[in-house]
């Protein structure tokens, strides 16, 4: 058994990508997740990789400058920044709400059907 373990605060950040919104459930009130939807590019928007890489190299310093000089809102709680709520996140939460309603209705029907006096004589 190892004895050189120590506690370390968790400061990791995670990214999840999926083809379907249902693959990343966002429960109502969950402040850890910011959901966005990225649609397909139109044919005229697509750039071949050999052309794209030099364009990204040119854009990188400007992008970094923007990040470094961005005004952040004041810290308000443990998350340090306000929760970002997007239309995609609201839609994902609504999907979960609807599935809860459906499953609770189905569970109630099953309970009623299984009670001894629920059947007609």
Secondary structure as GFF3:
##gff-version 3
##sequence-region A 1 121
A	DSSP	three_ten_helix	21	23	.	.	.	ID=ss1
A	DSSP	three_ten_helix	43	45	.	.	.	ID=ss2
A	DSSP	alpha_helix	49	68	.	.	.	ID=ss3
A	DSSP	alpha_helix	87	114	.	.	.	ID=ss4
###
